Amino acid sequence: MAFRGMMARLGSGGAGVETVLDRPETTPGGAVTGTVHVTGGTVPQDVTEVRVALQATVEVESGDSSWREEVTFGTAAIAGAGRLEPGQQYQVPFSLPVPWQCPITAIDGWHLRGMRVGLRTRVDIPGSVDPGDLDPVTVLPLPVQRTVLHALDGLGFAFRGADVEKGHVRGSELPFYQEVEFSPPPGLRGRVNELEVTFLADPQGVDVVLEVDRRGGLLSEGRDVGGRLRLSHSDTDVRTVAAHLDAAVRQLGARRGWF
């Protein structure tokens, strides 16, 4: 079923653009497909370019301040320069690849609180104003990512929240990375405050980046320690993955210093 997205008015000539997505869902490494419909207004207009891009809401931290900003990624031009005559209509089909490290926004029909990804359509017409509305896109996890999340749930980790932070971790390819945050199960609460998980996927599999916020003892301060677990796309047995995750988190909870 088609998902109707943006309807924007462009410039004094009254040209209109509407994006219709074939599906509102996608996955990392997949694609967003659809058609951009452009309709000429009451006067001729020169179109410089039509492009689509993905956009994520990203948290930025600097010193003691933090704020959110919209960051575009995966941009693709789908049509070049041309003349748009009054009342003229044309359609531009597109297929926009989704980067492997795109943040996920939902799992099993449940939206991850704080996640916002969408498709932005731009029609560049000199001298006009593009309001830049955003068509929501639901990014579902890859099977191996879904397995990790179910395994953590089975181990007693409780989902606390998720955000997308501006910056890089080792191996990240986008100008931001996603962190999914969990509270520890009762058996780890004496050593672990929080677990943060970042997925760095690629065509062969995924690096599961684990960051543990440890509790401090009487003679030491709490600190964050991190590690990684490499999984292939075929690693979808929840019990096996849960065993690997449990061992990795327990080891991090007992370690001194960074990996």
N, C-alpha and C positions, 0 to 999 in steps of 0.2 A: 504494500500500500504506500502510495506516494505521501511524502511528508512536506507540507507547504511551509516555506520559510519566509524569507525577507520580501517586503514590498516597500521600496524606497522611492521618493521623488527626487529627481536629479535636476537641479538648475532651473532657470527661468523658462526654459523651453518645455518643461513638463514631461521629459522622458521618464519612463518607468522601468524598473527591473524587478523580476521575481525569480527566486531560486526554488526549484522543486527537487528535493532529494528523493532518490529511489528508495532509500531506507534511512531511518534516523540512527541506526546502530552500525558500529564497525568494531574492529579489533586492532591492536597494535600490529603493524605489518600488513594490514589490510588496505582498504581504499574507501573513500567516500565518493559516490557517484550520483549524478543527477543532471539537470538541465537548467541553464540560466536563460530566462525569457526576457528579452529587451524589447520595449515598445517605444517608438518615436513619439515626441510630443507635438506641439503646435508649430515649432520652428525647426529648421535643420540644425543638427549638432554634429560636431566632429568627435568621434570616440577615439581616444588614444590607446586604450587597452582595457580588456576585461580580465580580471584575475580572481582566483579563489585562494583562500588560505585557511588553515586551522588556527584557532586562537584559544589560549588558556588563561585563566585568572591565576596570577602568580603573586606570592608573598615576597616582599623585599624587605630586608633588614639592613639598617645602617646605624651603628652606634646603639643608642637606646630607643631609636624610632623604628617603626615598621609600618608598611602600607601595602596595598594591593594594586597591581597594574595589569593591564591586558597585554599579553605578548603573543605575536603571531609567529607561526612556524609552518614549514611545509608549503610555502607559497608557490603557485603555478599560474602562469599566464595562459589563458585558454582562448583568447582572441586578440588580434592586433588592431592596428589603426583602421578606421573606416568612417564612412559618412552615414549618419542616421537621419533619414528623411522623415518628415511629419507623418505620423501614423504607421510608419514601417515597423514590421515585426520580424524578429529573427530569434532563433533558438541556438544555444551553444551547449552541446552535451560535454560533460567533463568526467574525468576519473582522477581523483586526487589521492596519491599514495599517502598512507598514514605511517609516520615514522614508527619504528619498532619500540622506541622508548616513550611513546605518547602516554600521558597519564591515563589510567583507567578511571571511570566515573561511576560504574555500577557493577553489581554482581548479583546474579539470581533474582533480578527484578528489584533490587534494593539499591537506591542511590547512595553513593558514598558522600556523606555530609561534607560540604566544603569544596567539592569538585565541580568545575565548570569548564567544559570544552565545547567549542562550536565552530561552525563554518562561516567565515566572513567573505562576502562577495563585494568586489569593488569594480565599478565602471568609471573609468577616468574620462571626464569630459572637461576640457579647459574652461575655467571660469565658473564651474558649477560646484555645488556642495553635495557630497555623498554622506548621508547620515550614518552609514556604516552599521546597520543592524546586524545582529548575530543570530544564525540559525543553530539551535542546540543540537549537539551530536552526542549520543551515548556511546562511550567507549567501553566495551565489554572485555574482561580479561581473557588472555590466552588460556588454553586448558591447563598448562603447567602453572600459570599464575593463580588460576582458580583453585588448583590443588593445594598450593601453598597456603592460601587464605583459609581453606577448609581444614587443612592440617593444623594450623594455629588455633582455629576455633575448637577443634577436637582436643587440643592440649590444654585448653582452658584460658587461652589468651582472649581478652575481651576488646573488641574494636572500640577505640577511643576517638578517633578522628583521622582526617587526612588533609594534607595540604601540598601545594606545589611551591617549591622554594627556588628563587632565582640563584643561579650559581651552578657549580659543577661538583660532582664526585668523580673519583677515578673511573674512567670508562664511559662516562656520560657523554652524549653527543648533542644534546639540545642545550639551550641557554638556561635550563631549569631542570629540576628533578623532583619526583613525587616521593613523599614520605607517608606511609600508612602507619598509624600509631596504635599500639595495643597496651592495655594494662596486663600485668603478669598474673598467672594463676596463683592460688594460695601457696603452693609449694615453693615458689620463687620470690615471694614478697619480702623475705628477709634480706635478699641480695639484689633484687632488680626493681627499679622504679617503673621503667617503661621500656618497651621494645619498639623500635622504628624500623620499618622494612621499605627498601627501595628496590624496584625491579629495573634491571638494565637488560632488556631483551635484544636479541639479534636473530638472524635466520637460523642459527644452530641451537639456540636455547636461551637461557636467562641466568644472569648473575643475580642472586638474591643477596642484597647488601643488608646486613643486620647491624644495628646500632643499639647497644644496651646502655641505659642510664642506670648505673649501679648505685646502690645505697652506700653511704659512708659508715664506717665503724667508729668506735670511740676514739681511735688514734689516727683516723684517715678521713679524708674528704671523699664524697661521692664523685664519680667521674664517668665519662662516656667511653666505652670501648666498642670496637667494631670488628666485623669479620664478614666473610663471604661464603656463600654456598652456590656452587655451579650445578645447574640442572639442565637436562636436555628437554626438548619439546615432548619427548615420549615418557618423561617422568611424571606420570599422572596417577600413580598408586598412592592414595592418601596416607595409608599406614606407614609405608616406606619413607615417604617424604617427611611425615611427622617425626619419625625416629631420628632422621638426620637433623631436623630443626631443633628438636629437644636437646640432642647432644651438643649442637653448636651453641645454643643459648646458654645452657648450663656451663659450658666451658668459658664462655665470655663472662658470665656472672662471677666466675672464680678467678679470672685473670687479673694481673696487675699491669696496667699500662695499655698502650695501643698495640694492635697487631702489626 
